[in-house]
């Protein structure tokens, strides 16, 4: 939880310093809880999903959140969301 707390504090500090004069994009989020926590700090956009290396680690370990599930969960938060690209590898199950 240390990284999300630090991200939340940083976003709040930037928002306080620069008001609406900069665009803040926060992420990566993959769950409603994560998106809601970062949205409380007032970024303009939330970035969902994960970078390629994390996706490959999830494939190897079996732990992770599928991209479509992440979209469906994160869109419930009252913020625009953007993606970091998409999946370049889809495992066959």
C-alpha positions in Angstrom: 0.0 0.0 0.0 3.0 2.3 0.2 3.1 3.1 -3.5 -0.6 4.0 -3.8 -0.4 6.2 -0.7 2.7 8.0 -2.1 0.9 8.4 -5.4 -2.2 9.8 -3.7 -0.1 12.3 -1.7 1.9 13.4 -4.9 -1.3 13.9 -6.9 -2.8 16.0 -4.1 0.4 18.1 -3.8 0.5 18.7 -7.5 -3.2 19.6 -7.6 -2.7 22.0 -4.7 0.4 23.6 -6.3 -0.8 23.9 -9.9 -4.6 23.8 -9.5 -6.2 23.1 -12.9 -3.1 24.3 -14.9 -1.7 20.9 -15.5 -3.2 17.6 -16.6 -2.6 14.8 -14.1 -2.9 11.2 -15.2 -2.7 8.6 -12.5 -2.3 4.9 -12.7 -1.9 2.1 -13.4 -5.1 0.7 -11.9 -6.9 -2.6 -12.4 -9.6 -2.6 -9.8 -12.4 -0.3 -8.6 -10.8 0.0 -5.2 -7.5 1.2 -6.8 -9.3 3.5 -9.2 -11.5 5.0 -6.5 -8.5 5.6 -4.2 -6.5 7.5 -6.8 -9.6 9.3 -8.1 -10.1 10.8 -4.6 -6.8 12.7 -5.1 -8.4 14.5 -8.1 -6.4 13.5 -11.2 -8.1 14.3 -14.5 -7.6 10.9 -16.0 -7.0 7.4 -14.6 -4.8 5.0 -16.6 -6.0 1.4 -16.3 -4.2 -1.7 -17.2 -0.6 -2.6 -16.8 2.6 -2.4 -18.8 3.9 -5.4 -20.9 6.3 -6.7 -18.3 3.6 -6.9 -15.7 1.3 -8.7 -18.1 4.0 -11.3 -18.8 4.6 -11.8 -15.1 0.9 -12.3 -14.6 0.9 -15.0 -17.3 3.9 -16.7 -15.7 2.5 -16.6 -12.1 -1.2 -16.9 -12.8 -1.9 -13.7 -10.8 -3.3 -10.6 -12.4 -6.4 -8.9 -13.6 -7.6 -9.5 -17.2 -7.7 -6.2 -19.2 -11.4 -6.4 -20.0 -12.2 -7.0 -16.3 -10.1 -4.0 -15.4 -11.9 -1.8 -17.8 -15.3 -2.9 -16.6 -14.3 -2.4 -13.0 -12.5 1.0 -13.3 -15.1 2.6 -15.5 -17.4 2.7 -12.4 -15.3 5.6 -11.0 -16.3 9.1 -12.0 -13.1 9.8 -14.0 -12.2 9.4 -17.6 -10.0 6.4 -18.1 -7.3 5.7 -20.7 -5.3 2.6 -21.6 -1.6 2.1 -21.9 -1.8 0.2 -25.1 -3.3 -3.2 -24.8 -2.4 -6.8 -24.8 0.3 -8.1 -27.1 0.0 -11.7 -25.9 -3.3 -13.5 -25.3 -2.7 -16.9 -23.7 -4.8 -19.8 -24.9 -6.7 -21.5 -22.2 
